[in-house]
Amino acid sequence: MGLEEYKGVFIYAQQVDNKLSSIAFELIGKAKELASDLGTDVTAVLLGSNVKGLADELGEYGADKVIVVDNPLLETYRTEPYAQALTAVINEYKPEIMLVGATAIGRDLGPTVSARVATGLTADCTKLEIGDFPLQPVPGKENEQKHNQLLMTRPAFGGNTIATIACPDNRPQMATVRPGVMQKLPKEAGRKAEVIEYAAPLEENNRYVEIMNVVKAVGNVENIMDAKVLVSGGRGVGSKENFAMLKDLADVFGGMVSCSRAVVENGWLAQDYQVGQTGKTVRPQIYFAIGISGAIQHVAGMEESDLIIAINKDEDAPIFDVADYGIVGDLNKIVPQLTEALKAEMGK
């Protein structure tokens, strides 16, 4: 089968307990950009049981089509039935591009499916675009450069370099995409997508697991990805106790405290609050980087913040390269003074 038979940009619309995950809308937003460059449309693939009602919401966020595979075997996520279903959709509808969220589910589902459809997969992508591959034509081999390829960018070697990867010889071009990196489009109430119901053949085998019980832990950890203001601390904060002054600053804005990887490793805060390559990607309106040197692994998780304010005693700290405003000095003196000044300004 020729590569030219594969058309369209598909995304896996993750749902849990019949509620769409935010990554589904983020993927549609990026898929619309890619589809525009390719002159094609965007299709969301919705797997589950009694999930057809979710198709309208996918349409309102930009999906042109929604392929629904509705089967009782898909009520709760399990690798084998979900992999069979998504593999069947790809084989039947032949997408040029297939995007999956790099969530706990997506990191399991994506590689399993890519192996079954005999294509590659680039994991944990932070940037996707349509372009030429190789990026620069090889002298004497200009005619071998391929156009309209999905260029998939991700951190590599512990975040010390950035790799751009393509899959020029196989289809679909598959990638898992880090949550929080891509931006969803504004919701367009009433916008409809074409809904296609597809009865994917599911065959129970010895790879099916039986779910004996589902235990849902009730957590009280706030999600830093939802915060409009983040006050983030690094190793330079000095101790767990010193995070109290960061909390005071965050409270002025009704914001939250977050941190770098070093803070988690020191046991000062839980990993739920970590920003960076091995943490969460955030896009707050204001991001305070306090006592954070600005290693590439951390910057990868917060560089898209609207406004970045850095406080560090080292004037050569890399964090100042990405900051909109920088203050060089002792954070133990600056943060309390800044907090009090802001309280006075905001009448608190």
C-alpha positions as CSV (number, residue, x, y, z in Angstrom):
1,M,0.0,0.0,0.0
2,G,1.4,3.4,-0.9
3,L,1.9,6.2,1.6
4,E,-0.3,8.5,-0.5
5,E,-3.4,6.4,0.5
6,Y,-3.0,7.7,4.1
7,K,-4.9,11.0,4.6
8,G,-6.1,13.1,7.5
9,V,-4.9,14.0,11.0
10,F,-6.3,11.7,13.7
11,I,-6.2,12.2,17.5
12,Y,-7.1,9.7,20.2
13,A,-9.7,11.4,22.4
14,Q,-9.1,10.0,25.8
15,Q,-12.0,9.6,28.1
16,V,-12.2,8.2,31.6
17,D,-15.5,7.4,33.3
18,N,-17.3,8.9,30.3
19,K,-15.6,12.3,30.8
20,L,-13.2,13.6,28.1
21,S,-9.7,14.4,29.3
22,S,-8.3,17.9,28.6
23,I,-5.5,16.4,26.5
24,A,-8.1,15.5,23.9
25,F,-8.9,19.1,23.3
26,E,-5.2,20.1,23.3
27,L,-4.5,17.5,20.6
28,I,-7.4,18.8,18.5
29,G,-6.0,22.3,18.7
30,K,-2.6,21.2,17.4
31,A,-4.2,18.8,14.9
32,K,-6.1,21.7,13.3
33,E,-2.8,23.5,12.7
34,L,-1.2,20.5,11.1
35,A,-4.3,19.7,9.1
36,S,-4.4,23.3,7.8
37,D,-0.8,22.9,6.5
38,L,-1.7,19.6,4.8
39,G,-5.1,20.7,3.4
40,T,-6.9,18.0,5.2
41,D,-9.3,17.6,8.2
42,V,-9.2,16.4,11.8
43,T,-10.7,13.2,13.1
44,A,-11.1,12.3,16.8
45,V,-11.2,8.6,17.7
46,L,-13.4,8.0,20.7
47,L,-13.3,4.6,22.4
48,G,-15.4,3.4,25.2
49,S,-18.8,2.2,26.3
50,N,-21.9,4.5,26.0
51,V,-19.6,7.3,24.9
52,K,-21.4,8.5,21.7
53,G,-22.8,11.5,23.6
54,L,-19.2,12.9,24.0
55,A,-18.9,13.4,20.2
56,D,-20.7,16.8,20.3
57,E,-18.1,18.2,22.7
58,L,-15.3,17.1,20.5
59,G,-16.9,18.9,17.6
60,E,-17.3,22.1,19.6
61,Y,-13.5,22.1,20.2
62,G,-12.7,21.7,16.5
63,A,-12.9,18.1,15.4
64,D,-14.3,17.7,11.9
65,K,-15.2,14.0,12.3
66,V,-15.5,11.7,15.3
67,I,-15.1,7.9,14.9
68,V,-16.9,6.2,17.8
69,V,-16.1,2.7,18.8
70,D,-18.7,1.8,21.4
71,N,-18.4,-1.6,23.0
72,P,-19.0,-2.9,26.5
73,L,-15.5,-4.4,26.4
74,L,-14.1,-0.8,26.4
75,E,-15.9,0.3,29.5
76,T,-12.7,0.6,31.5
77,Y,-9.3,1.0,30.0
78,R,-7.4,-2.2,29.4
79,T,-4.5,-2.4,27.0
80,E,-5.6,-5.3,24.8
81,P,-9.2,-4.3,23.8
82,Y,-8.2,-0.6,23.4
83,A,-5.2,-1.5,21.3
84,Q,-7.3,-3.8,19.1
85,A,-9.9,-1.0,18.7
86,L,-7.4,1.7,17.8
87,T,-5.4,-0.6,15.5
88,A,-8.6,-1.5,13.6
89,V,-9.5,2.2,13.2
90,I,-6.1,3.0,11.8
91,N,-6.2,0.0,9.4
92,E,-9.7,0.9,8.2
93,Y,-9.4,4.7,7.9
94,K,-5.7,5.1,7.2
95,P,-4.7,8.4,8.8
96,E,-1.6,10.1,7.7
97,I,-0.9,11.3,11.3
98,M,-2.1,9.8,14.6
99,L,-1.6,11.7,17.8
100,V,-2.0,10.3,21.3
101,G,-1.6,12.1,24.7
102,A,1.4,11.2,26.7
103,T,-0.8,10.3,29.7
104,A,-0.6,7.1,31.7
105,I,-3.1,5.6,29.3
106,G,-1.5,7.1,26.2
107,R,2.0,6.0,27.1
108,D,0.7,2.4,27.2
109,L,-1.7,2.5,24.2
110,G,0.5,4.5,21.7
111,P,3.5,2.2,21.6
112,T,1.3,-0.9,21.6
113,V,-0.7,0.3,18.6
114,S,2.3,1.6,16.6
115,A,4.0,-1.8,16.8
116,R,0.8,-3.5,15.5
117,V,0.5,-1.1,12.5
118,A,4.2,-1.4,11.8
119,T,5.2,2.3,12.2
120,G,7.4,4.3,14.4
121,L,6.3,6.5,17.4
122,T,8.0,9.5,18.9
123,A,7.3,9.8,22.6
124,D,6.6,12.7,24.8
125,C,6.7,15.4,22.1
126,T,6.7,19.1,23.0
127,K,6.5,20.5,19.4
128,L,4.9,19.3,16.2
129,E,5.0,20.9,12.8
130,I,4.9,20.1,9.1
131,G,8.1,20.5,7.2
132,D,10.9,19.0,5.1
133,F,13.0,16.0,6.1
134,P,15.9,16.1,6.2
135,L,15.6,19.6,7.5
136,Q,18.4,20.7,5.2
137,P,18.9,18.9,1.9
138,V,22.0,16.7,1.6
139,P,24.3,18.1,-1.1
140,G,23.9,16.1,-4.2
141,K,20.7,14.4,-2.9
142,E,18.3,17.3,-2.9
143,N,15.7,15.2,-4.7
144,E,15.7,12.8,-1.8
145,Q,14.4,15.5,0.6
146,K,10.7,14.7,1.5
147,H,8.1,17.4,2.0
148,N,5.0,17.7,4.2
149,Q,6.5,15.5,6.8
150,L,5.5,15.5,10.5
151,L,8.5,16.9,12.4
152,M,8.3,15.7,16.0
153,T,10.4,17.4,18.6
154,R,11.2,16.1,22.0
155,P,13.8,16.5,24.7
156,A,16.5,13.8,24.6
157,F,19.4,12.7,26.7
158,G,17.9,13.9,30.0
159,G,16.8,17.1,28.4
160,N,20.3,18.2,27.5
161,T,19.5,18.4,23.8
162,I,16.4,18.6,21.7
163,A,15.8,16.0,18.9
164,T,13.6,16.5,15.9
165,I,12.4,13.2,14.5
166,A,10.5,12.2,11.4
167,C,8.9,9.0,10.1
168,P,9.2,9.4,6.3
169,D,8.8,5.8,5.1
170,N,5.9,4.6,7.2
171,R,2.3,5.6,8.0
172,P,0.7,6.7,10.1
173,Q,3.2,9.1,11.6
174,M,2.6,8.6,15.3
175,A,3.5,10.7,18.3
176,T,2.5,10.9,22.0
177,V,2.2,14.5,23.1
178,R,3.0,15.9,26.6
179,P,-0.1,17.2,28.3
180,G,-0.2,21.0,28.9
181,V,2.1,21.8,26.0
182,M,-0.4,22.3,23.1
183,Q,-3.2,24.8,23.4
184,K,-6.9,23.9,22.9
185,L,-9.0,26.1,20.7
186,P,-11.9,28.2,22.1
187,K,-15.1,26.2,22.5
188,E,-17.5,26.9,19.6
189,A,-20.9,26.1,21.0
190,G,-23.2,24.3,18.6
191,R,-20.4,23.3,16.2
192,K,-21.1,19.8,15.0
193,A,-18.7,17.1,13.9
194,E,-19.6,14.2,11.5
195,V,-20.1,11.2,13.7
196,I,-19.0,7.8,12.3
197,E,-19.9,4.7,14.3
198,Y,-17.4,1.9,13.6
199,A,-17.8,-1.6,14.9
200,A,-14.2,-2.5,15.5
201,P,-13.6,-6.3,15.8
202,L,-12.6,-7.1,19.3
203,E,-11.4,-10.6,20.1
204,E,-10.8,-11.8,23.6
205,N,-7.5,-13.5,24.0
206,N,-5.0,-14.5,26.7
207,R,-3.8,-10.8,26.8
208,Y,-7.2,-9.6,28.2
209,V,-7.0,-8.9,31.9
210,E,-9.9,-9.2,34.2
211,I,-10.7,-6.2,36.3
212,M,-11.6,-7.5,39.8
213,N,-12.1,-4.2,41.5
214,V,-11.5,-0.5,40.8
215,V,-10.3,1.6,43.8
216,K,-10.4,5.3,43.3
217,A,-8.1,7.3,45.6
218,V,-9.5,10.6,46.8
219,G,-6.7,13.1,46.5
220,N,-6.6,16.6,47.9
221,V,-3.7,17.8,45.8
222,E,-4.5,20.8,43.6
223,N,-3.4,20.7,40.0
224,I,-0.7,23.3,39.3
225,M,-1.6,23.1,35.6
226,D,-4.8,24.9,36.5
227,A,-3.2,27.8,38.4
228,K,-3.1,31.3,36.9
229,V,-0.2,32.3,39.1
230,L,2.6,30.0,40.2
231,V,5.3,30.8,42.7
232,S,7.9,28.2,42.1
233,G,10.9,27.4,44.3
234,G,14.2,25.7,43.7
235,R,17.1,24.4,45.6
236,G,18.1,28.0,46.4
237,V,15.1,28.4,48.7
238,G,17.2,26.4,51.2
239,S,14.7,24.4,53.2
240,K,11.2,23.0,53.4
241,E,10.3,25.6,56.0
242,N,11.3,28.5,53.7
243,F,8.5,27.5,51.3
244,A,6.2,29.2,53.7
245,M,7.2,32.6,52.4
246,L,6.6,31.4,48.8
247,K,3.1,30.3,50.0
248,D,2.5,33.8,51.4
249,L,3.5,35.3,48.0
250,A,1.2,32.9,46.2
251,D,-1.7,33.7,48.5
252,V,-1.6,37.3,47.5
253,F,-2.6,36.3,44.0
254,G,-4.8,33.3,44.9
255,G,-2.1,31.3,43.2
256,M,-0.2,28.1,44.0
257,V,3.3,27.0,45.0
258,S,5.3,24.7,42.6
259,C,8.9,23.6,42.5
260,S,11.9,22.3,40.6
261,R,13.1,18.7,40.6
262,A,15.7,19.4,43.2
263,V,13.0,20.3,45.7
264,V,11.2,17.0,45.2
265,E,14.5,15.1,45.5
266,N,15.2,16.8,48.8
267,G,11.7,15.9,50.1
268,W,10.5,19.5,50.5
269,L,7.5,19.1,48.3
270,A,5.6,16.2,46.6
271,Q,6.2,15.4,42.9
272,D,2.6,16.6,42.2
273,Y,4.1,20.2,42.4
274,Q,7.1,19.6,40.2
275,V,7.4,21.7,37.0
276,G,9.7,20.5,34.2
277,Q,10.6,17.7,31.8
278,T,10.0,15.0,34.5
279,G,7.2,17.0,36.1
280,K,4.3,19.0,34.6
281,T,4.2,21.5,31.8
282,V,2.5,24.7,32.9
283,R,1.2,27.9,31.3
284,P,0.2,30.3,34.1
285,Q,-0.3,34.0,33.5
286,I,2.5,34.8,36.0
287,Y,5.4,32.4,36.9
288,F,7.7,33.3,39.7
289,A,11.0,31.3,39.5
290,I,12.6,31.7,43.0
291,G,16.0,30.2,43.7
292,I,15.8,28.2,40.5
293,S,18.9,28.2,38.3
294,G,17.0,27.5,35.1
295,A,18.3,24.2,33.8
296,I,16.8,23.2,30.5
297,Q,14.8,20.4,32.1
298,H,12.9,22.9,34.2
299,V,12.6,25.6,31.5
300,A,11.0,23.1,29.2
301,G,8.0,23.0,31.6
302,M,7.4,26.7,32.1
303,E,8.8,28.7,29.2
304,E,5.4,29.3,27.7
305,S,4.2,31.2,30.8
306,D,2.8,34.6,29.9
307,L,5.0,36.5,32.4
308,I,8.1,35.1,34.0
309,I,9.7,36.8,37.0
310,A,13.0,35.3,38.3
311,I,14.7,36.0,41.7
312,N,18.2,34.5,42.1
313,K,21.4,35.6,43.9
314,D,23.5,34.5,40.8
315,E,23.3,37.1,38.1
316,D,24.6,34.6,35.6
317,A,21.8,32.0,36.3
318,P,20.3,30.7,33.0
319,I,16.8,31.4,34.3
320,F,17.4,35.1,33.5
321,D,17.6,34.2,29.8
322,V,14.0,33.3,29.7
323,A,12.7,35.7,32.4
324,D,10.7,38.8,31.5
325,Y,11.9,40.4,34.7
326,G,14.8,39.5,36.9
327,I,15.8,40.4,40.4
328,V,19.4,39.6,41.6
329,G,19.7,39.3,45.3
330,D,18.9,37.4,48.5
331,L,15.5,35.8,48.1
332,N,15.0,35.7,51.9
333,K,14.9,39.4,51.9
334,I,13.3,40.1,48.5
335,V,10.4,37.7,48.7
336,P,8.9,39.0,52.1
337,Q,9.4,42.6,50.9
338,L,7.7,41.8,47.6
339,T,4.9,40.1,49.4
340,E,4.2,43.0,51.7
341,A,4.5,45.6,48.8
342,L,2.0,43.6,46.8
343,K,-0.4,43.3,49.7
344,A,-0.3,47.0,50.2
345,E,-0.8,47.6,46.4
346,M,-3.7,45.2,46.2
347,G,-5.3,46.4,49.5
348,K,-4.9,43.1,51.3
